[in-house]
């Protein structure tokens, strides 16, 4: 189920047309459609993995980083996990048709504010074939069509996934043009998508800070900004050693290439002697390179000197920066200076410090005594996520189905005129 047309604009126009019928699908029809997509993905695991192998080989030859190769990789288990995530999205409540406000004016005019699909959702991302499925599933479940630009690194994987999903749409009697890709137009396709105001209603970038900045500054389509993750964990004076060790190692090591992995560890000075040596040793045992300030270097061996740039770096690798701070005020100041407002966590047994941290840290997700790896749409119960928004308008934090809807007012009258 491929579409060959002379321009990216024509594909987006087809998506626009398809969005009208997708937006009218019932809750049950949308759920059934997603289950058909999940079945189709599972039926084509070997083809998807084979296509992904082409991307991995090309990426390795082109010198892609370890982190990007990890994000790019699709094995049998990851493909089946994608299908499972689609089924999870199918089980979620329909976000369309929710009555958000209902009032009757003195003249008898009834007003209802209801949720409706955006229409066409665009996404620009790189080396993340899972996003192809996640965003398509969320867009369709919320009654939207979708236009995807997944980048050259995942070209084979994305083409195969889109072929499979479009086939499932056609087999279900739904217009397959509701899923479009502009990948084969290269950078011109990305530029066309960013300039498609009137055809695309909202655009979501996911990827490097450079990619996100390019989309935000060059797009004429409204953008939901998903930011880079310079993520912090604070070890308070009262932090339990076992919690500190387990949480920090999990937040750094479980999957270091993702945006919710910790990048900077801030340790209170009066607990540094107790916490730094064992925590650093646990990180190093997992292959992590620790970049530390002078105080951290004096407390643990094999710590490389941290530079000023390290505090603002999203490593996306087995690297972490460690700074010793005087108190909670200093930790908060560091976060205000270097945070990308993604996710921050504090490990503490001090309720006052915990509540102050929750209140004063201005990030999309703020945690107490938990790994930053929980900042994720799937973990939050969304089935999958569009991305993690670090802006403050419309959506913030992990975005699921409700964030892919907007609202309109319905007015039902009985002959009223304004006087």
Secondary structure, 3 states (H helix, E strand, C coil): CCCCCCCHHHHHHHHHHHHHHHCCCCHHHHHHHHHHHHHHHHHCHHHHHHHHHHHHHHHHHCCCCHHHHHHHCCCHHHHHHHHHHHHHHHHCCCCCCCEEEEEECCCCCEEEEEEEECCEEEEEECCCHHHHHHHHHHHHHCCCEEEEECCHHHHHHHHHHHHHHHHHHHHCCCCHHHEEECHHHHHHHHHHHHCCECCECEEEEECCHHHHHHHHHHCCCCEECECCCCEEEEECCCCCHHHHHHHHHHHHHCCCCCCCCEEEEEEEHHHHHHHHHHHHHHHHHCCCEEEECHHHHHHCCCCEECCHHHHHCCCCCCEEEEEEECCHHHHHHHHHHHCCCCEEEEECCCHHHHHHHHHHCCCCEEEECCCHHHCCCCCCCCCCCCEEECCCCCCCEEECCHHHEEEEEEEECCCCCCC
